[in-house]
């Protein structure tokens, strides 16, 4: 007797906060991450943030009375023990996780939190068909409505860095507005400097922001058939994992794998010298 195993089809691409920021920063960076899905070695800070997020997810899965600092420290040891040896080596001897968790407890008492979900995947679609997808660190419920809680392992942003942060905040708010019909409150918990920011976006702000995302997605779809994702050299190149593959730095990208589910279209021929372009 044979048993057929149903294989889940690959999920269709969608726009997420991080990938939208990537494309606006550099189209080729977007391609490497979203289409080629090339591996990257995280920085120690990024890995530390991943560990803290995992600990807080598990902490809030406990019954409220058990969400104490000693439980968080135990969970941290569990998460750290699950890391690969090379990840532990990347964190070093002083991972700083316990310090960040202590600062979390200075920001809120998790025993008083009523959350609907942790690490919640939310999907929505704009009126023009632009697909949106994101993961919420935590979704709280209270008499006033819904609150999206976003953990930040770094410091609160300077005025110069506030733009990228606000981009992600508006994205999460728009996801909830389109999927639940409710504009949520957003709380950003910056653990490194023990700062909490509360934001309440307006519906008209989100409508304008939806237009920005539609334009980003339209530009991505124009580049998708041929893989015409062009680099945008700038100061961020110094920290880019893909610099050796970037033609702006004499690198050669891998062959374009094609947009998921679509054939690769041949590039348009270049006009000969003297012919109109």
C-alpha atoms as an extended CHARMM CRD file, in Angstrom:
* protein
*
       277  EXT
         1         1  UNK       CA              0.0000000000        0.0000000000        0.0000000000  PROA      1               0.0000000000
         2         2  UNK       CA              1.5650000000        3.2960000000       -1.1070000000  PROA      2               0.0000000000
         3         3  UNK       CA              1.0520000000        6.5930000000        0.6460000000  PROA      3               0.0000000000
         4         4  UNK       CA              1.2050000000        9.8380000000       -1.2740000000  PROA      4               0.0000000000
         5         5  UNK       CA              2.7280000000       12.7400000000        0.5660000000  PROA      5               0.0000000000
         6         6  UNK       CA              1.3050000000       16.1080000000       -0.3860000000  PROA      6               0.0000000000
         7         7  UNK       CA              4.0760000000       18.6430000000       -0.8540000000  PROA      7               0.0000000000
         8         8  UNK       CA              3.1580000000       22.1880000000        0.0470000000  PROA      8               0.0000000000
         9         9  UNK       CA              3.6320000000       24.5720000000       -2.8520000000  PROA      9               0.0000000000
        10        10  UNK       CA              6.0840000000       27.4390000000       -2.3480000000  PROA      10              0.0000000000
        11        11  UNK       CA              4.4010000000       30.5350000000       -0.9940000000  PROA      11              0.0000000000
        12        12  UNK       CA              3.8930000000       33.4000000000       -3.4000000000  PROA      12              0.0000000000
        13        13  UNK       CA              6.1960000000       36.3790000000       -2.8210000000  PROA      13              0.0000000000
        14        14  UNK       CA              4.8580000000       39.2570000000       -0.7520000000  PROA      14              0.0000000000
        15        15  UNK       CA              6.1130000000       42.5490000000        0.6130000000  PROA      15              0.0000000000
        16        16  UNK       CA              7.3760000000       42.5490000000        4.2060000000  PROA      16              0.0000000000
        17        17  UNK       CA              8.7330000000       45.4930000000        6.2280000000  PROA      17              0.0000000000
        18        18  UNK       CA             12.3660000000       44.3930000000        5.9490000000  PROA      18              0.0000000000
        19        19  UNK       CA             12.1920000000       43.5290000000        2.2540000000  PROA      19              0.0000000000
        20        20  UNK       CA             10.4580000000       46.8190000000        1.4310000000  PROA      20              0.0000000000
        21        21  UNK       CA             13.2470000000       48.6900000000        3.2210000000  PROA      21              0.0000000000
        22        22  UNK       CA             15.8310000000       46.5900000000        1.3510000000  PROA      22              0.0000000000
        23        23  UNK       CA             14.3680000000       47.4830000000       -2.0410000000  PROA      23              0.0000000000
        24        24  UNK       CA             14.1540000000       51.1800000000       -1.2440000000  PROA      24              0.0000000000
        25        25  UNK       CA             17.7970000000       51.0640000000       -0.1370000000  PROA      25              0.0000000000
        26        26  UNK       CA             19.1530000000       48.9100000000       -2.9660000000  PROA      26              0.0000000000
        27        27  UNK       CA             17.2020000000       46.8290000000       -5.4940000000  PROA      27              0.0000000000
        28        28  UNK       CA             20.0450000000       44.3250000000       -5.8390000000  PROA      28              0.0000000000
        29        29  UNK       CA             20.1260000000       43.8080000000       -2.0620000000  PROA      29              0.0000000000
        30        30  UNK       CA             16.4210000000       42.9720000000       -2.2670000000  PROA      30              0.0000000000
        31        31  UNK       CA             17.1050000000       40.4500000000       -5.0290000000  PROA      31              0.0000000000
        32        32  UNK       CA             19.8940000000       38.7160000000       -3.1160000000  PROA      32              0.0000000000
        33        33  UNK       CA             17.7370000000       38.3670000000        0.0080000000  PROA      33              0.0000000000
        34        34  UNK       CA             14.2300000000       37.8390000000       -1.3360000000  PROA      34              0.0000000000
        35        35  UNK       CA             14.7900000000       36.0720000000       -4.6780000000  PROA      35              0.0000000000
        36        36  UNK       CA             18.1950000000       34.3740000000       -4.4990000000  PROA      36              0.0000000000
        37        37  UNK       CA             17.8290000000       33.8880000000       -0.7190000000  PROA      37              0.0000000000
        38        38  UNK       CA             21.5840000000       33.9040000000       -0.2810000000  PROA      38              0.0000000000
        39        39  UNK       CA             22.8210000000       32.9820000000        3.2110000000  PROA      39              0.0000000000
        40        40  UNK       CA             24.1980000000       35.6820000000        5.4980000000  PROA      40              0.0000000000
        41        41  UNK       CA             26.1640000000       35.4900000000        8.7180000000  PROA      41              0.0000000000
        42        42  UNK       CA             24.3210000000       37.6180000000       11.2960000000  PROA      42              0.0000000000
        43        43  UNK       CA             26.1910000000       40.1910000000       13.3160000000  PROA      43              0.0000000000
        44        44  UNK       CA             26.6430000000       39.4710000000       17.0540000000  PROA      44              0.0000000000
        45        45  UNK       CA             24.0820000000       42.1990000000       17.7920000000  PROA      45              0.0000000000
        46        46  UNK       CA             21.5010000000       40.7200000000       15.4150000000  PROA      46              0.0000000000
        47        47  UNK       CA             22.0000000000       37.2320000000       16.8470000000  PROA      47              0.0000000000
        48        48  UNK       CA             21.6940000000       38.5800000000       20.3990000000  PROA      48              0.0000000000
        49        49  UNK       CA             18.4130000000       40.2110000000       19.3920000000  PROA      49              0.0000000000
        50        50  UNK       CA             17.1580000000       36.9290000000       17.9290000000  PROA      50              0.0000000000
        51        51  UNK       CA             17.9280000000       35.1480000000       21.2040000000  PROA      51              0.0000000000
        52        52  UNK       CA             16.1280000000       37.7880000000       23.2860000000  PROA      52              0.0000000000
        53        53  UNK       CA             13.0780000000       37.6640000000       20.9880000000  PROA      53              0.0000000000
        54        54  UNK       CA             12.9260000000       33.8720000000       21.3850000000  PROA      54              0.0000000000
        55        55  UNK       CA             13.1650000000       34.1420000000       25.1790000000  PROA      55              0.0000000000
        56        56  UNK       CA             10.3860000000       36.7290000000       25.3860000000  PROA      56              0.0000000000
        57        57  UNK       CA              8.1690000000       34.6750000000       23.0850000000  PROA      57              0.0000000000
        58        58  UNK       CA              8.5430000000       31.6870000000       25.4040000000  PROA      58              0.0000000000
        59        59  UNK       CA              8.1520000000       33.8240000000       28.5200000000  PROA      59              0.0000000000
        60        60  UNK       CA              4.7730000000       35.1460000000       27.3840000000  PROA      60              0.0000000000
        61        61  UNK       CA              3.6250000000       31.6210000000       26.5680000000  PROA      61              0.0000000000
        62        62  UNK       CA              3.8080000000       30.8470000000       30.3170000000  PROA      62              0.0000000000
        63        63  UNK       CA              0.9000000000       31.5040000000       32.6410000000  PROA      63              0.0000000000
        64        64  UNK       CA              1.0670000000       35.1280000000       33.8940000000  PROA      64              0.0000000000
        65        65  UNK       CA              2.1930000000       34.3360000000       37.4380000000  PROA      65              0.0000000000
        66        66  UNK       CA              5.2280000000       32.4230000000       36.1120000000  PROA      66              0.0000000000
        67        67  UNK       CA              6.5860000000       35.2910000000       33.9990000000  PROA      67              0.0000000000
        68        68  UNK       CA              9.3470000000       36.2350000000       36.4180000000  PROA      68              0.0000000000
        69        69  UNK       CA             13.0160000000       37.2020000000       35.9280000000  PROA      69              0.0000000000
        70        70  UNK       CA             14.2690000000       33.8150000000       37.1140000000  PROA      70              0.0000000000
        71        71  UNK       CA             12.0640000000       32.0760000000       34.5390000000  PROA      71              0.0000000000
        72        72  UNK       CA             13.4280000000       34.3710000000       31.8210000000  PROA      72              0.0000000000
        73        73  UNK       CA             17.0090000000       33.5230000000       32.7800000000  PROA      73              0.0000000000
        74        74  UNK       CA             16.2220000000       29.7990000000       32.6420000000  PROA      74              0.0000000000
        75        75  UNK       CA             14.6020000000       30.2150000000       29.2320000000  PROA      75              0.0000000000
        76        76  UNK       CA             17.6500000000       32.1610000000       28.0570000000  PROA      76              0.0000000000
        77        77  UNK       CA             19.9040000000       29.2430000000       28.9300000000  PROA      77              0.0000000000
        78        78  UNK       CA             17.5880000000       26.9320000000       27.0020000000  PROA      78              0.0000000000
        79        79  UNK       CA             17.6670000000       29.1470000000       23.9060000000  PROA      79              0.0000000000
        80        80  UNK       CA             21.4310000000       29.6340000000       24.0800000000  PROA      80              0.0000000000
        81        81  UNK       CA             21.8620000000       25.8740000000       24.4250000000  PROA      81              0.0000000000
        82        82  UNK       CA             19.9670000000       25.3830000000       21.1670000000  PROA      82              0.0000000000
        83        83  UNK       CA             22.3810000000       27.5510000000       19.1780000000  PROA      83              0.0000000000
        84        84  UNK       CA             24.8790000000       25.9740000000       16.8320000000  PROA      84              0.0000000000
        85        85  UNK       CA             28.5210000000       26.0490000000       18.0000000000  PROA      85              0.0000000000
        86        86  UNK       CA             29.4100000000       28.7020000000       15.4330000000  PROA      86              0.0000000000
        87        87  UNK       CA             26.5530000000       30.8740000000       16.6830000000  PROA      87              0.0000000000
        88        88  UNK       CA             27.7490000000       30.5930000000       20.2780000000  PROA      88              0.0000000000
        89        89  UNK       CA             31.2310000000       31.5320000000       19.0940000000  PROA      89              0.0000000000
        90        90  UNK       CA             29.7690000000       34.5690000000       17.3100000000  PROA      90              0.0000000000
        91        91  UNK       CA             28.0980000000       35.7570000000       20.5030000000  PROA      91              0.0000000000
        92        92  UNK       CA             31.3250000000       35.3600000000       22.4680000000  PROA      92              0.0000000000
        93        93  UNK       CA             31.7560000000       34.8600000000       26.1730000000  PROA      93              0.0000000000
        94        94  UNK       CA             29.6090000000       37.8680000000       27.1540000000  PROA      94              0.0000000000
        95        95  UNK       CA             26.4160000000       37.5870000000       25.1390000000  PROA      95              0.0000000000
        96        96  UNK       CA             24.6560000000       40.3680000000       27.0940000000  PROA      96              0.0000000000
        97        97  UNK       CA             21.3250000000       38.5440000000       26.9270000000  PROA      97              0.0000000000
        98        98  UNK       CA             20.7060000000       38.6180000000       30.6970000000  PROA      98              0.0000000000
        99        99  UNK       CA             21.3260000000       42.3680000000       30.7750000000  PROA      99              0.0000000000
       100       100  UNK       CA             18.8100000000       42.9940000000       27.9970000000  PROA      100             0.0000000000
       101       101  UNK       CA             16.2440000000       40.8050000000       29.7330000000  PROA      101             0.0000000000
       102       102  UNK       CA             16.7380000000       42.7120000000       33.0010000000  PROA      102             0.0000000000
       103       103  UNK       CA             16.0400000000       45.9390000000       31.1170000000  PROA      103             0.0000000000
       104       104  UNK       CA             12.9270000000       44.3930000000       29.6430000000  PROA      104             0.0000000000
       105       105  UNK       CA             11.5540000000       43.7980000000       33.1460000000  PROA      105             0.0000000000
       106       106  UNK       CA             12.2800000000       47.4510000000       33.9410000000  PROA      106             0.0000000000
       107       107  UNK       CA             10.0130000000       48.4560000000       31.0390000000  PROA      107             0.0000000000
       108       108  UNK       CA              6.9600000000       46.3410000000       31.8740000000  PROA      108             0.0000000000
       109       109  UNK       CA              5.6470000000       43.6670000000       34.1960000000  PROA      109             0.0000000000
       110       110  UNK       CA              4.8460000000       40.7080000000       31.9290000000  PROA      110             0.0000000000
       111       111  UNK       CA              2.5330000000       39.2590000000       34.5960000000  PROA      111             0.0000000000
       112       112  UNK       CA              0.0700000000       42.0570000000       33.8020000000  PROA      112             0.0000000000
       113       113  UNK       CA              0.1720000000       41.5580000000       30.0370000000  PROA      113             0.0000000000
       114       114  UNK       CA             -2.8150000000       40.1080000000       28.1960000000  PROA      114             0.0000000000
       115       115  UNK       CA             -1.6130000000       39.0170000000       24.7620000000  PROA      115             0.0000000000
       116       116  UNK       CA             -3.6110000000       37.4440000000       21.9870000000  PROA      116             0.0000000000
       117       117  UNK       CA             -0.5750000000       36.0310000000       20.1940000000  PROA      117             0.0000000000
       118       118  UNK       CA              3.2040000000       35.9610000000       19.9890000000  PROA      118             0.0000000000
       119       119  UNK       CA              5.1950000000       35.8400000000       16.7480000000  PROA      119             0.0000000000
       120       120  UNK       CA              1.9520000000       36.2290000000       14.8470000000  PROA      120             0.0000000000
       121       121  UNK       CA              2.1160000000       36.0030000000       11.0640000000  PROA      121             0.0000000000
       122       122  UNK       CA             -0.2810000000       38.4880000000        9.4620000000  PROA      122             0.0000000000
       123       123  UNK       CA             -1.1080000000       38.7890000000        5.7670000000  PROA      123             0.0000000000
       124       124  UNK       CA             -3.1870000000       41.3580000000        3.9370000000  PROA      124             0.0000000000
       125       125  UNK       CA             -3.7230000000       42.7020000000        0.4440000000  PROA      125             0.0000000000
       126       126  UNK       CA             -4.0370000000       46.2950000000       -0.6930000000  PROA      126             0.0000000000
       127       127  UNK       CA             -6.8180000000       47.4180000000       -3.0160000000  PROA      127             0.0000000000
       128       128  UNK       CA             -4.5370000000       47.0970000000       -6.0620000000  PROA      128             0.0000000000
       129       129  UNK       CA             -3.5040000000       43.5610000000       -5.1370000000  PROA      129             0.0000000000
       130       130  UNK       CA             -0.1830000000       44.3870000000       -3.4640000000  PROA      130             0.0000000000
       131       131  UNK       CA              0.4370000000       41.4590000000       -1.0430000000  PROA      131             0.0000000000
       132       132  UNK       CA              1.6810000000       42.3020000000        2.4510000000  PROA      132             0.0000000000
       133       133  UNK       CA              3.1530000000       39.9240000000        5.0040000000  PROA      133             0.0000000000
       134       134  UNK       CA              4.7420000000       40.4090000000        8.4010000000  PROA      134             0.0000000000
       135       135  UNK       CA              5.4090000000       38.8880000000       11.8230000000  PROA      135             0.0000000000
       136       136  UNK       CA              4.3140000000       40.7000000000       14.9700000000  PROA      136             0.0000000000
       137       137  UNK       CA              6.4270000000       40.1390000000       18.0800000000  PROA      137             0.0000000000
       138       138  UNK       CA              3.3110000000       40.3770000000       20.2570000000  PROA      138             0.0000000000
       139       139  UNK       CA             -0.3130000000       41.4030000000       19.8740000000  PROA      139             0.0000000000
       140       140  UNK       CA             -1.9460000000       42.6090000000       23.0750000000  PROA      140             0.0000000000
       141       141  UNK       CA             -5.6560000000       43.0530000000       23.7220000000  PROA      141             0.0000000000
       142       142  UNK       CA             -7.1810000000       45.5570000000       26.1060000000  PROA      142             0.0000000000
       143       143  UNK       CA            -10.4650000000       47.4820000000       26.4210000000  PROA      143             0.0000000000
       144       144  UNK       CA             -9.0140000000       50.2120000000       24.1970000000  PROA      144             0.0000000000
       145       145  UNK       CA             -8.3650000000       47.8590000000       21.2750000000  PROA      145             0.0000000000
       146       146  UNK       CA             -5.2640000000       46.1340000000       19.8900000000  PROA      146             0.0000000000
       147       147  UNK       CA             -1.6400000000       46.9900000000       20.6240000000  PROA      147             0.0000000000
       148       148  UNK       CA              1.2870000000       45.7290000000       18.5730000000  PROA      148             0.0000000000
       149       149  UNK       CA              4.3840000000       45.3380000000       20.7620000000  PROA      149             0.0000000000
       150       150  UNK       CA              7.7320000000       45.3370000000       18.9630000000  PROA      150             0.0000000000
       151       151  UNK       CA             10.9070000000       44.3860000000       20.8290000000  PROA      151             0.0000000000
       152       152  UNK       CA             14.0490000000       46.2670000000       19.8240000000  PROA      152             0.0000000000
       153       153  UNK       CA             17.3370000000       44.9670000000       21.2220000000  PROA      153             0.0000000000
       154       154  UNK       CA             19.1020000000       48.2090000000       20.2630000000  PROA      154             0.0000000000
       155       155  UNK       CA             18.7660000000       51.7870000000       21.4240000000  PROA      155             0.0000000000
       156       156  UNK       CA             15.9280000000       54.1390000000       20.5610000000  PROA      156             0.0000000000
       157       157  UNK       CA             16.6630000000       55.8420000000       17.2330000000  PROA      157             0.0000000000
       158       158  UNK       CA             18.1590000000       59.2520000000       16.6780000000  PROA      158             0.0000000000
       159       159  UNK       CA             16.2060000000       61.7240000000       14.5430000000  PROA      159             0.0000000000
       160       160  UNK       CA             18.2600000000       60.6350000000       11.5160000000  PROA      160             0.0000000000
       161       161  UNK       CA             17.4480000000       56.9560000000       12.0510000000  PROA      161             0.0000000000
       162       162  UNK       CA             13.7960000000       57.5350000000       12.9060000000  PROA      162             0.0000000000
       163       163  UNK       CA             12.6470000000       57.2180000000        9.2790000000  PROA      163             0.0000000000
       164       164  UNK       CA             13.3860000000       53.4760000000        8.8170000000  PROA      164             0.0000000000
       165       165  UNK       CA             11.8500000000       52.7310000000       12.2190000000  PROA      165             0.0000000000
       166       166  UNK       CA              8.6630000000       54.6080000000       11.3450000000  PROA      166             0.0000000000
       167       167  UNK       CA              8.4810000000       52.7360000000        8.0330000000  PROA      167             0.0000000000
       168       168  UNK       CA              8.2400000000       49.4220000000        9.8700000000  PROA      168             0.0000000000
       169       169  UNK       CA              5.7960000000       50.8070000000       12.4220000000  PROA      169             0.0000000000
       170       170  UNK       CA              3.4210000000       52.0290000000        9.7210000000  PROA      170             0.0000000000
       171       171  UNK       CA              3.7320000000       48.6940000000        7.9240000000  PROA      171             0.0000000000
       172       172  UNK       CA              2.5800000000       46.7620000000       11.0110000000  PROA      172             0.0000000000
       173       173  UNK       CA             -0.2580000000       49.2010000000       11.6120000000  PROA      173             0.0000000000
       174       174  UNK       CA             -1.3980000000       48.8950000000        7.9930000000  PROA      174             0.0000000000
       175       175  UNK       CA             -1.3170000000       45.0930000000        8.1970000000  PROA      175             0.0000000000
       176       176  UNK       CA             -3.6620000000       45.1410000000       11.1860000000  PROA      176             0.0000000000
       177       177  UNK       CA             -5.8770000000       47.8220000000        9.6730000000  PROA      177             0.0000000000
       178       178  UNK       CA             -6.3770000000       45.8220000000        6.4700000000  PROA      178             0.0000000000
       179       179  UNK       CA             -6.6260000000       42.3640000000        8.0520000000  PROA      179             0.0000000000
       180       180  UNK       CA             -8.6690000000       43.2510000000       11.1590000000  PROA      180             0.0000000000
       181       181  UNK       CA            -10.2910000000       46.5520000000       10.2230000000  PROA      181             0.0000000000
       182       182  UNK       CA             -8.7280000000       48.1900000000       13.3010000000  PROA      182             0.0000000000
       183       183  UNK       CA             -5.9260000000       50.7570000000       13.5060000000  PROA      183             0.0000000000
       184       184  UNK       CA             -3.7740000000       49.5160000000       16.4000000000  PROA      184             0.0000000000
       185       185  UNK       CA             -1.6150000000       51.2960000000       18.9340000000  PROA      185             0.0000000000
       186       186  UNK       CA              2.0790000000       50.4370000000       18.6520000000  PROA      186             0.0000000000
       187       187  UNK       CA              4.5830000000       50.0900000000       21.5080000000  PROA      187             0.0000000000
       188       188  UNK       CA              8.2860000000       49.8960000000       20.7800000000  PROA      188             0.0000000000
       189       189  UNK       CA             10.3770000000       48.5210000000       23.6350000000  PROA      189             0.0000000000
       190       190  UNK       CA             14.0180000000       49.5340000000       23.1390000000  PROA      190             0.0000000000
       191       191  UNK       CA             15.8850000000       47.2900000000       25.5580000000  PROA      191             0.0000000000
       192       192  UNK       CA             19.4110000000       48.6810000000       25.1790000000  PROA      192             0.0000000000
       193       193  UNK       CA             18.4940000000       52.0560000000       26.7020000000  PROA      193             0.0000000000
       194       194  UNK       CA             15.2790000000       51.0170000000       28.5060000000  PROA      194             0.0000000000
       195       195  UNK       CA             13.0470000000       53.2710000000       26.4230000000  PROA      195             0.0000000000
       196       196  UNK       CA              9.4060000000       52.7250000000       25.5450000000  PROA      196             0.0000000000
       197       197  UNK       CA              7.7270000000       54.5810000000       22.6600000000  PROA      197             0.0000000000
       198       198  UNK       CA              3.9630000000       54.5460000000       22.0820000000  PROA      198             0.0000000000
       199       199  UNK       CA              2.6210000000       55.5310000000       18.6660000000  PROA      199             0.0000000000
       200       200  UNK       CA             -0.9580000000       55.9160000000       17.4480000000  PROA      200             0.0000000000
       201       201  UNK       CA             -1.0610000000       56.2470000000       13.6470000000  PROA      201             0.0000000000
       202       202  UNK       CA             -4.1340000000       57.7420000000       11.9700000000  PROA      202             0.0000000000
       203       203  UNK       CA             -6.1680000000       56.0160000000        9.2840000000  PROA      203             0.0000000000
       204       204  UNK       CA             -5.4010000000       58.7340000000        6.7190000000  PROA      204             0.0000000000
       205       205  UNK       CA             -1.6550000000       58.3010000000        7.3570000000  PROA      205             0.0000000000
       206       206  UNK       CA             -1.9810000000       54.6010000000        6.6240000000  PROA      206             0.0000000000
       207       207  UNK       CA             -3.9060000000       55.2480000000        3.4140000000  PROA      207             0.0000000000
       208       208  UNK       CA             -1.0470000000       57.4250000000        2.1530000000  PROA      208             0.0000000000
       209       209  UNK       CA              1.4850000000       54.8300000000        3.2680000000  PROA      209             0.0000000000
       210       210  UNK       CA             -0.4090000000       52.1600000000        1.3180000000  PROA      210             0.0000000000
       211       211  UNK       CA              0.3400000000       54.1980000000       -1.8090000000  PROA      211             0.0000000000
       212       212  UNK       CA              4.0530000000       54.0890000000       -1.0080000000  PROA      212             0.0000000000
       213       213  UNK       CA              3.9800000000       50.3040000000       -0.6560000000  PROA      213             0.0000000000
       214       214  UNK       CA              2.0110000000       49.9180000000       -3.8840000000  PROA      214             0.0000000000
       215       215  UNK       CA              4.7000000000       51.8910000000       -5.7140000000  PROA      215             0.0000000000
       216       216  UNK       CA              7.4670000000       49.7370000000       -4.1930000000  PROA      216             0.0000000000
       217       217  UNK       CA              5.7080000000       46.5220000000       -5.1980000000  PROA      217             0.0000000000
       218       218  UNK       CA              5.0580000000       47.8110000000       -8.7250000000  PROA      218             0.0000000000
       219       219  UNK       CA              8.7750000000       48.5880000000       -9.1270000000  PROA      219             0.0000000000
       220       220  UNK       CA              9.6980000000       45.1040000000       -7.8770000000  PROA      220             0.0000000000
       221       221  UNK       CA              7.3050000000       43.4600000000      -10.3230000000  PROA      221             0.0000000000
       222       222  UNK       CA              8.7130000000       45.4980000000      -13.2190000000  PROA      222             0.0000000000
       223       223  UNK       CA             12.2030000000       44.2000000000      -12.4230000000  PROA      223             0.0000000000
       224       224  UNK       CA             11.1240000000       40.6080000000      -11.7210000000  PROA      224             0.0000000000
       225       225  UNK       CA             10.7470000000       39.1240000000      -15.2470000000  PROA      225             0.0000000000
       226       226  UNK       CA             14.3350000000       39.8720000000      -16.3120000000  PROA      226             0.0000000000
       227       227  UNK       CA             16.0230000000       40.2720000000      -12.9460000000  PROA      227             0.0000000000
       228       228  UNK       CA             16.8520000000       43.9340000000      -13.5900000000  PROA      228             0.0000000000
       229       229  UNK       CA             17.4990000000       44.6910000000       -9.9230000000  PROA      229             0.0000000000
       230       230  UNK       CA             20.1840000000       47.3750000000       -9.9580000000  PROA      230             0.0000000000
       231       231  UNK       CA             22.6720000000       48.2350000000       -7.2080000000  PROA      231             0.0000000000
       232       232  UNK       CA             22.5650000000       51.5570000000       -5.4160000000  PROA      232             0.0000000000
       233       233  UNK       CA             26.0880000000       52.1950000000       -4.0610000000  PROA      233             0.0000000000
       234       234  UNK       CA             26.3110000000       54.1560000000       -0.8570000000  PROA      234             0.0000000000
       235       235  UNK       CA             27.7260000000       54.1930000000        2.6910000000  PROA      235             0.0000000000
       236       236  UNK       CA             25.8220000000       51.0150000000        3.5670000000  PROA      236             0.0000000000
       237       237  UNK       CA             27.9450000000       49.0230000000        1.1010000000  PROA      237             0.0000000000
       238       238  UNK       CA             30.7310000000       48.8980000000        3.6830000000  PROA      238             0.0000000000
       239       239  UNK       CA             28.5650000000       46.6280000000        5.8510000000  PROA      239             0.0000000000
       240       240  UNK       CA             26.8600000000       44.6050000000        3.1030000000  PROA      240             0.0000000000
       241       241  UNK       CA             27.4280000000       40.8410000000        3.1170000000  PROA      241             0.0000000000
       242       242  UNK       CA             26.9690000000       40.7350000000       -0.6510000000  PROA      242             0.0000000000
       243       243  UNK       CA             29.5900000000       43.3040000000       -1.6340000000  PROA      243             0.0000000000
       244       244  UNK       CA             31.8320000000       40.6510000000       -3.2880000000  PROA      244             0.0000000000
       245       245  UNK       CA             28.8970000000       39.7730000000       -5.5910000000  PROA      245             0.0000000000
       246       246  UNK       CA             27.9450000000       43.3410000000       -6.4660000000  PROA      246             0.0000000000
       247       247  UNK       CA             28.8030000000       44.7180000000       -9.9270000000  PROA      247             0.0000000000
       248       248  UNK       CA             29.1730000000       48.1790000000       -8.3940000000  PROA      248             0.0000000000
       249       249  UNK       CA             32.2680000000       46.7530000000       -6.6650000000  PROA      249             0.0000000000
       250       250  UNK       CA             33.5100000000       44.6180000000       -9.5780000000  PROA      250             0.0000000000
       251       251  UNK       CA             31.6530000000       41.5540000000       -8.3830000000  PROA      251             0.0000000000
       252       252  UNK       CA             29.5090000000       39.1550000000      -10.3980000000  PROA      252             0.0000000000
       253       253  UNK       CA             26.0220000000       38.1890000000       -9.1570000000  PROA      253             0.0000000000
       254       254  UNK       CA             24.9770000000       34.5550000000       -9.4680000000  PROA      254             0.0000000000
       255       255  UNK       CA             22.6770000000       33.6810000000      -12.4040000000  PROA      255             0.0000000000
       256       256  UNK       CA             19.2160000000       35.0990000000      -11.8330000000  PROA      256             0.0000000000
       257       257  UNK       CA             16.9830000000       32.2290000000      -10.6470000000  PROA      257             0.0000000000
       258       258  UNK       CA             13.8000000000       33.9030000000      -11.8380000000  PROA      258             0.0000000000
       259       259  UNK       CA             10.7800000000       35.1820000000       -9.9860000000  PROA      259             0.0000000000
       260       260  UNK       CA              9.0980000000       32.2700000000       -8.1670000000  PROA      260             0.0000000000
       261       261  UNK       CA              6.5850000000       30.6470000000      -10.4940000000  PROA      261             0.0000000000
       262       262  UNK       CA              7.6270000000       32.6300000000      -13.5600000000  PROA      262             0.0000000000
       263       263  UNK       CA             10.0550000000       32.0040000000      -16.3880000000  PROA      263             0.0000000000
       264       264  UNK       CA             13.0070000000       34.3440000000      -16.8050000000  PROA      264             0.0000000000
       265       265  UNK       CA             12.3790000000       36.7250000000      -19.6860000000  PROA      265             0.0000000000
       266       266  UNK       CA             15.3190000000       37.4760000000      -21.9740000000  PROA      266             0.0000000000
       267       267  UNK       CA             16.7590000000       40.9700000000      -21.6210000000  PROA      267             0.0000000000
       268       268  UNK       CA             15.8150000000       43.5020000000      -24.2580000000  PROA      268             0.0000000000
       269       269  UNK       CA             18.4930000000       43.8160000000      -26.9830000000  PROA      269             0.0000000000
       270       270  UNK       CA             20.6670000000       46.8750000000      -26.7780000000  PROA      270             0.0000000000
       271       271  UNK       CA             20.5420000000       49.1820000000      -29.8080000000  PROA      271             0.0000000000
       272       272  UNK       CA             23.5680000000       49.2180000000      -32.0710000000  PROA      272             0.0000000000
       273       273  UNK       CA             25.6990000000       52.3130000000      -32.3650000000  PROA      273             0.0000000000
       274       274  UNK       CA             23.8570000000       54.9080000000      -34.4360000000  PROA      274             0.0000000000
       275       275  UNK       CA             20.4440000000       53.2890000000      -33.9180000000  PROA      275             0.0000000000
       276       276  UNK       CA             17.7930000000       55.0840000000      -31.8750000000  PROA      276             0.0000000000
       277       277  UNK       CA             17.6280000000       53.8600000000      -28.2760000000  PROA      277             0.0000000000
